[in-house]
Amino acid sequence: MTARPLRVILLASVRSYRNALFEQAAERLLVEVVRGEDVPLPFLKKTSAALPVDYRDLDRSSAAIVAYAREHPVGAVLGVDDSGVILAARAAKALGLPHNAPDAAEAARHKHVMRCRFRDARVLQPRFELVHAHDDAVAIARRVGYPCVIKPTTLSGSRGVMRADDARDFGERFARLRAILAVERCDEILIEEFVPGFEVALEGLLDGGQLRVLAIFDKPDPLDGPFFEETLYVTPSRLNEGTQRMIHDATRQAAAALGLSEGPIHAELRVNDRGAWLVEAAARSIGGLCSKTLRFGVGAASLEELILRQALSLPLPEKEASREASGVMMIPIPRAGILRGVEGEAEALAVPGIEGLEITARPHYPLVPLPEGDSYLGFLFARGASAASVEAALRQAHSRLRFAIVSELSVATSRPGG
């Protein structure tokens, strides 16, 4: 097999937490990174970016990547987050590089298409119905079963996902989602049966359709609504071997149903006595900074390093993930307002087992909690002898953090002339 160039194009939103992690992994592997900068069409001729593309224009952007690669040969095109996976699949196909089929990448990005493919393949999932933001909410509320979950078809990070327990709830939630979608380029809404149980996440790599499970994360905090903000991820899973195998098999079936065959896959599932239900499966790796919990092989390779190695046909670590327990807390935003500051960082870092804290929210900028928001205050990381000790360390460290958040109204009235 001819060695591919050690240059990779990364496609992600400029706000993605993941860019730096992939660039660090690439530096370790001596791989050159080229970012496909998402630049809206009116500014394409005014930017100094090495590879400016417009993610909203897939044909033009794919052609731009192909033209760039003719002058600067690349070994892989990777979609780092949801914004780039479809364009990455199209560009990689045009360049003859390993890729997911573009329609498979699109199915993994669009929740209704995903649900339809799961239905056709008999993947265990909730009942669902597609409606639109302009539809009559009262009429919909009369016919759906409760409890139900309403969600947008394309947004990520649990943004806009809400539970309704009755018709009154539904009307309020529907209006709230309609307001969120008013500023988006989509008005499609999924109504889904609420599935009781606990949630897990699976991180894996697909190679020729074969699934290699890298980690199963337990989510110790219940995710029962009314909103679905994720907080704790802990691995290795404390579930028994049979349940973990069921999660593995359900994810493999989901990947096949979508047509995904290459690269990272991140699946979210709910588990109860009826089985492992697919919430969704994405053609990308885990979001935020959560991948920092994972280490692989004797060299403690990162998840991003594994993804780059596979994409460039470099050897993968022979050993699986470290069996040492690890976890992350995505620090939730408790209320809307302006972040004035953070106290207690030293106390949080002093908790045994805590190995890192990153505050990613910017001081003096607005904070928007779910369901309207799509970010966190920051991330806490822990490592220890057991999953239970890691969970306890994360909770204790979080309890020592104090966030000064003031309302935007207070800020406005405190200004001269306010």
C-alpha positions as CSV (number, residue, x, y, z in Angstrom):
1,M,0.0,0.0,0.0
2,T,1.4,3.4,-1.0
3,A,2.0,5.7,2.0
4,R,-0.4,8.6,2.1
5,P,0.9,12.2,2.7
6,L,1.2,13.1,6.4
7,R,-1.0,16.1,5.9
8,V,-4.7,16.2,7.0
9,I,-7.5,18.7,6.5
10,L,-9.6,19.3,9.6
11,L,-13.1,20.6,9.2
12,A,-14.8,22.1,12.3
13,S,-16.5,25.2,13.5
14,V,-14.1,27.9,14.8
15,R,-15.8,27.5,18.2
16,S,-15.0,23.8,18.5
17,Y,-13.2,22.7,21.6
18,R,-11.7,19.9,19.5
19,N,-9.4,21.8,17.2
20,A,-6.6,22.2,19.6
21,L,-6.7,18.5,20.7
22,F,-6.4,17.3,17.1
23,E,-3.6,19.8,16.4
24,Q,-1.7,18.6,19.5
25,A,-2.1,15.0,18.4
26,A,-1.0,15.8,14.9
27,E,2.1,17.6,16.2
28,R,3.0,14.4,18.2
29,L,2.7,12.3,15.0
30,L,4.6,14.9,12.9
31,V,1.4,15.4,10.8
32,E,0.8,18.7,9.1
33,V,-2.7,20.1,9.8
34,V,-4.6,22.4,7.5
35,R,-7.8,23.8,8.8
36,G,-10.7,24.2,6.5
37,E,-11.9,27.6,7.9
38,D,-15.7,28.1,7.7
39,V,-15.9,31.5,6.1
40,P,-19.3,32.7,4.8
41,L,-19.5,33.4,1.1
42,P,-19.4,37.2,1.3
43,F,-16.0,37.1,3.1
44,L,-14.3,34.3,1.1
45,K,-12.3,36.7,-1.0
46,K,-11.3,38.8,2.1
47,T,-9.9,36.2,4.4
48,S,-6.3,35.2,4.9
49,A,-7.1,31.6,5.8
50,A,-5.0,29.0,4.0
51,L,-8.2,27.0,3.1
52,P,-11.3,29.1,3.3
53,V,-14.6,27.2,2.6
54,D,-18.3,27.8,3.2
55,Y,-19.8,24.9,5.0
56,R,-23.3,25.9,3.8
57,D,-22.2,25.5,0.1
58,L,-21.1,21.8,-0.1
59,D,-20.5,21.7,-3.8
60,R,-18.3,24.8,-3.9
61,S,-16.5,23.9,-0.7
62,S,-15.8,20.3,-1.8
63,A,-14.4,21.7,-5.1
64,A,-12.2,24.1,-3.1
65,I,-10.7,21.3,-1.0
66,V,-10.0,19.2,-4.1
67,A,-8.3,22.1,-5.8
68,Y,-6.2,22.7,-2.6
69,A,-5.2,19.0,-2.5
70,R,-4.0,19.1,-6.1
71,E,-1.4,21.6,-5.0
72,H,-0.8,20.3,-1.5
73,P,-1.5,16.5,-1.4
74,V,-3.4,15.3,1.7
75,G,-3.7,12.0,3.3
76,A,-7.1,12.5,5.0
77,V,-10.0,14.9,5.3
78,L,-11.7,14.7,8.7
79,G,-14.9,16.3,10.1
80,V,-14.0,17.1,13.7
81,D,-17.5,18.1,14.8
82,D,-21.0,17.9,13.4
83,S,-20.6,21.0,11.2
84,G,-17.9,19.4,9.1
85,V,-18.7,15.7,8.7
86,I,-20.8,15.9,5.5
87,L,-18.3,18.2,3.7
88,A,-15.5,15.8,4.8
89,A,-17.3,12.8,3.4
90,R,-17.8,14.6,0.1
91,A,-14.3,15.9,-0.2
92,A,-12.7,12.6,0.8
93,K,-14.8,10.8,-1.8
94,A,-13.8,13.2,-4.5
95,L,-10.1,12.7,-3.6
96,G,-10.3,9.0,-3.4
97,L,-9.5,8.9,0.3
98,P,-11.1,6.6,2.9
99,H,-14.5,8.0,3.7
100,N,-18.0,7.5,4.8
101,A,-20.6,7.6,2.0
102,P,-21.8,11.3,1.9
103,D,-25.5,10.2,2.3
104,A,-24.5,8.1,5.4
105,A,-22.7,11.2,6.9
106,E,-25.9,13.2,6.2
107,A,-28.1,10.6,7.8
108,A,-26.0,10.7,10.9
109,R,-26.3,14.5,11.0
110,H,-30.1,14.7,10.4
111,K,-32.1,13.2,13.2
112,H,-35.2,12.4,11.2
113,V,-33.2,10.7,8.4
114,M,-31.4,8.8,11.1
115,R,-34.7,7.7,12.7
116,C,-36.0,6.5,9.3
117,R,-32.9,4.5,8.6
118,F,-33.1,2.9,12.1
119,R,-36.8,2.1,11.6
120,D,-36.1,0.4,8.2
121,A,-33.2,-1.6,9.8
122,R,-35.3,-2.5,12.9
123,V,-32.9,-0.8,15.3
124,L,-34.4,-0.4,18.7
125,Q,-35.5,3.2,19.1
126,P,-38.4,5.3,20.3
127,R,-41.5,6.0,18.2
128,F,-41.2,9.3,16.3
129,E,-43.1,11.8,14.2
130,L,-41.8,14.7,12.1
131,V,-43.6,18.1,12.4
132,H,-42.6,21.7,11.6
133,A,-42.3,24.8,13.7
134,H,-45.2,26.5,11.8
135,D,-47.6,23.6,12.5
136,D,-50.5,23.9,14.9
137,A,-49.1,23.0,18.3
138,V,-52.5,22.5,19.9
139,A,-53.5,19.9,17.2
140,I,-50.2,18.1,17.7
141,A,-50.5,18.1,21.5
142,R,-53.9,16.3,21.2
143,R,-52.5,13.4,19.3
144,V,-49.1,12.6,20.7
145,G,-48.5,10.3,23.7
146,Y,-47.0,11.4,26.9
147,P,-44.4,11.7,28.2
148,C,-42.6,12.7,24.9
149,V,-39.5,14.5,23.8
150,I,-39.4,17.3,21.3
151,K,-36.1,18.1,19.5
152,P,-34.8,19.9,16.5
153,T,-33.6,17.7,13.7
154,T,-30.1,19.2,13.2
155,L,-28.9,21.0,16.3
156,S,-26.4,19.3,18.6
157,G,-25.3,19.3,22.3
158,S,-28.8,18.7,23.6
159,R,-29.8,22.2,22.4
160,G,-33.5,22.5,22.1
161,V,-34.2,19.0,23.5
162,M,-37.1,19.1,25.9
163,R,-39.5,16.6,27.6
164,A,-43.3,17.2,27.8
165,D,-45.5,15.3,30.3
166,D,-48.9,16.7,29.1
167,A,-50.5,18.9,26.6
168,R,-49.8,22.1,28.6
169,D,-46.1,21.2,28.8
170,F,-46.1,20.4,25.1
171,G,-47.5,23.8,24.2
172,E,-44.9,25.7,26.3
173,R,-42.0,23.5,25.1
174,F,-43.1,23.8,21.4
175,A,-43.2,27.6,21.6
176,R,-39.8,27.6,23.2
177,L,-38.3,25.4,20.5
178,R,-40.0,27.5,17.8
179,A,-38.2,30.6,19.2
180,I,-34.9,28.7,19.1
181,L,-35.4,27.6,15.5
182,A,-36.4,31.1,14.4
183,V,-32.7,32.0,14.1
184,E,-31.7,28.6,12.6
185,R,-31.9,27.4,9.0
186,C,-34.3,24.5,10.0
187,D,-37.9,24.4,11.1
188,E,-38.2,20.6,11.4
189,I,-39.0,19.1,14.8
190,L,-39.0,15.5,15.9
191,I,-41.6,14.3,18.5
192,E,-40.3,11.1,20.1
193,E,-41.6,8.7,22.7
194,F,-39.8,9.2,26.0
195,V,-37.8,6.1,26.8
196,P,-37.2,5.4,30.5
197,G,-33.9,4.1,31.7
198,F,-30.3,5.2,32.1
199,E,-28.0,6.7,29.5
200,V,-24.6,5.6,28.3
201,A,-22.2,6.7,25.5
202,L,-20.0,4.5,23.3
203,E,-16.9,5.7,21.6
204,G,-15.6,3.6,18.8
205,L,-13.7,3.4,15.5
206,L,-15.1,1.9,12.3
207,D,-12.8,0.2,9.8
208,G,-14.5,-1.2,6.7
209,G,-17.7,-1.4,8.7
210,Q,-16.1,-3.3,11.6
211,L,-16.7,-1.6,15.0
212,R,-13.8,-1.4,17.5
213,V,-15.1,-0.2,20.8
214,L,-12.7,2.2,22.5
215,A,-14.8,3.1,25.6
216,I,-18.3,2.9,27.1
217,F,-19.1,5.8,29.4
218,D,-21.6,5.6,32.2
219,K,-23.6,8.8,32.8
220,P,-24.3,8.6,36.6
221,D,-26.7,11.6,36.6
222,P,-30.3,10.8,35.5
223,L,-31.3,12.3,32.2
224,D,-35.1,12.4,32.6
225,G,-35.8,16.1,31.7
226,P,-37.3,18.5,31.3
227,F,-34.0,19.3,29.7
228,F,-31.2,16.9,28.9
229,E,-28.0,18.6,30.0
230,E,-25.2,16.1,30.2
231,T,-22.8,16.4,33.2
232,L,-20.8,13.3,34.2
233,Y,-19.1,10.8,32.0
234,V,-17.2,7.9,33.7
235,T,-15.3,5.0,32.2
236,P,-14.8,2.0,32.3
237,S,-18.5,1.3,32.6
238,R,-19.7,-0.4,35.7
239,L,-22.4,-2.3,33.7
240,N,-22.1,-6.1,33.5
241,E,-20.5,-7.7,30.5
242,G,-23.9,-8.8,29.0
243,T,-25.2,-5.2,29.1
244,Q,-22.0,-3.8,27.6
245,R,-22.2,-6.4,24.8
246,M,-25.8,-5.4,24.1
247,I,-24.7,-1.7,23.8
248,H,-21.9,-2.7,21.5
249,D,-24.2,-4.8,19.3
250,A,-26.8,-2.0,19.2
251,T,-24.2,0.6,18.1
252,R,-22.9,-1.8,15.4
253,Q,-26.4,-2.3,14.1
254,A,-27.0,1.5,14.1
255,A,-23.8,2.2,12.2
256,A,-24.7,-0.4,9.6
257,A,-28.2,1.1,9.3
258,L,-26.8,4.5,8.6
259,G,-24.2,3.2,6.2
260,L,-21.3,4.4,8.3
261,S,-18.1,2.4,7.6
262,E,-15.0,4.5,8.4
263,G,-13.6,6.6,11.2
264,P,-14.9,7.6,14.6
265,I,-18.4,7.0,15.9
266,H,-20.0,8.4,19.0
267,A,-23.3,6.8,20.0
268,E,-25.8,7.8,22.8
269,L,-28.1,5.1,24.1
270,R,-30.7,4.6,26.8
271,V,-30.8,1.2,28.5
272,N,-33.7,-0.5,30.2
273,D,-35.1,-4.0,30.6
274,R,-36.2,-4.0,27.0
275,G,-32.7,-3.4,25.6
276,A,-30.3,-0.7,24.4
277,W,-32.2,2.1,22.6
278,L,-30.5,4.3,20.2
279,V,-30.8,8.0,21.0
280,E,-28.4,8.9,18.2
281,A,-25.1,7.9,16.5
282,A,-22.8,10.6,15.1
283,A,-20.0,10.2,12.6
284,R,-17.5,12.0,14.8
285,S,-15.8,11.5,18.1
286,I,-17.0,12.7,21.5
287,G,-17.7,16.4,21.9
288,G,-16.2,19.1,24.1
289,L,-13.0,18.2,25.9
290,C,-14.3,14.8,27.1
291,S,-11.8,12.9,25.0
292,K,-9.1,14.0,27.4
293,T,-10.3,11.2,29.8
294,L,-9.1,8.5,27.3
295,R,-5.6,7.1,26.9
296,F,-4.6,4.2,24.7
297,G,-1.6,1.8,24.7
298,V,1.8,2.0,26.4
299,G,2.4,5.5,25.0
300,A,-0.9,6.9,26.4
301,A,-2.1,8.0,23.0
302,S,-5.0,10.3,22.9
303,L,-8.3,9.6,21.1
304,E,-7.4,12.2,18.5
305,E,-4.1,10.4,17.8
306,L,-6.0,7.2,17.2
307,I,-8.3,8.9,14.8
308,L,-5.5,10.5,12.9
309,R,-3.5,7.2,12.8
310,Q,-6.5,5.3,11.4
311,A,-7.2,8.0,8.8
312,L,-3.6,8.0,7.6
313,S,-3.2,4.2,7.8
314,L,-0.6,4.5,10.5
315,P,-0.2,1.7,13.1
316,L,-2.7,1.7,16.0
317,P,-1.7,1.0,19.6
318,E,-1.9,-2.7,20.2
319,K,-3.3,-2.3,23.7
320,E,-6.8,-1.0,24.4
321,A,-7.7,1.9,26.6
322,S,-6.1,2.1,30.1
323,R,-8.3,0.2,32.6
324,E,-7.6,2.9,35.1
325,A,-10.9,4.7,35.8
326,S,-11.3,8.2,34.5
327,G,-14.1,10.7,34.1
328,V,-15.1,14.2,33.2
329,M,-17.7,16.7,34.4
330,M,-19.1,19.1,31.9
331,I,-19.8,22.0,34.3
332,P,-23.3,23.1,33.7
333,I,-24.5,26.7,33.4
334,P,-26.9,27.1,36.3
335,R,-28.6,30.3,35.0
336,A,-28.5,32.9,32.4
337,G,-26.3,36.0,33.0
338,I,-22.8,37.4,32.7
339,L,-19.9,35.5,34.2
340,R,-18.0,37.8,36.5
341,G,-15.5,35.3,37.9
342,V,-14.7,31.9,39.3
343,E,-13.5,31.1,42.9
344,G,-12.4,27.8,44.4
345,E,-10.3,26.5,41.6
346,A,-7.3,25.7,43.8
347,E,-9.7,23.9,46.3
348,A,-11.2,21.9,43.4
349,L,-7.8,20.9,42.1
350,A,-6.7,19.8,45.6
351,V,-9.4,17.0,45.7
352,P,-7.6,13.6,45.5
353,G,-8.1,12.2,42.0
354,I,-8.7,15.5,40.2
355,E,-6.1,15.9,37.5
356,G,-7.4,19.0,35.6
357,L,-9.8,21.9,35.4
358,E,-10.4,24.0,32.4
359,I,-12.9,27.0,32.6
360,T,-13.9,27.6,29.0
361,A,-16.6,30.2,29.5
362,R,-15.2,33.7,29.0
363,P,-15.5,36.3,31.8
364,H,-17.8,39.2,31.1
365,Y,-19.6,37.3,28.3
366,P,-23.2,36.1,28.4
367,L,-24.0,32.6,29.6
368,V,-27.0,30.8,28.1
369,P,-28.1,27.6,29.7
370,L,-30.0,24.8,28.0
371,P,-32.2,24.4,26.2
372,E,-31.3,27.6,24.4
373,G,-27.6,27.3,25.0
374,D,-25.0,24.9,23.7
375,S,-21.9,25.3,25.9
376,Y,-20.6,24.7,29.4
377,L,-18.8,26.7,32.1
378,G,-15.8,24.3,31.7
379,F,-14.6,20.8,32.3
380,L,-13.3,18.9,35.4
381,F,-11.1,15.8,34.9
382,A,-10.4,12.9,37.3
383,R,-8.6,9.6,37.3
384,G,-8.5,6.9,40.0
385,A,-8.6,3.3,40.9
386,S,-12.4,2.9,40.4
387,A,-15.3,4.5,38.6
388,A,-16.9,5.2,42.0
389,S,-13.9,7.1,43.3
390,V,-13.7,9.1,40.1
391,E,-17.4,10.1,40.3
392,A,-17.0,11.1,43.9
393,A,-13.9,13.2,43.2
394,L,-15.7,15.0,40.4
395,R,-18.8,15.8,42.5
396,Q,-16.6,17.0,45.4
397,A,-14.5,19.2,43.2
398,H,-17.5,20.7,41.6
399,S,-19.0,21.5,45.0
400,R,-15.9,23.7,45.7
401,L,-16.3,25.9,42.7
402,R,-18.2,29.1,43.0
403,F,-19.3,31.0,39.9
404,A,-20.2,34.7,40.1
405,I,-23.0,35.2,37.6
406,V,-25.0,38.4,37.4
407,S,-28.0,39.1,35.4
408,E,-27.6,41.1,32.2
409,L,-30.2,43.5,33.6
410,S,-28.0,44.2,36.6
411,V,-25.0,44.9,34.3
412,A,-27.1,47.2,32.1
413,T,-28.4,49.3,35.1
414,S,-24.9,49.5,36.6
415,R,-23.5,51.3,33.6
416,P,-23.4,55.2,33.6
417,G,-26.6,56.5,32.2
418,G,-28.2,53.0,32.6
